């Protein structure tokens, strides 16, 4: 039952988030159903669009918590934390407004707990 509820909440949050975006907004999943800690791949975003929004979702079997850092870089070598998003069973989705001209962005799961938890992180601009 908990697994079904978690899947329902993830699907609901994803549909609500997607429906609330303006028509000209681009949404990119930079982490998709990540099960372990560590940094994901880097993605390039246009500098002309510095207004970005990060949205993280906690799902999976019986997740309890996760911490995700949104990181940005000018050179894909030196990474700076642009935002930290903390997720829990009580708040399985959260986001952060970002104001950055860094062309490279990635997600970094720094903590994750529960039974087969997963994290998805999207960037919209």
Order of alpha helices (4+ residues) and beta strands (2+ residues): alpha-beta-beta-beta-beta-beta-beta-beta
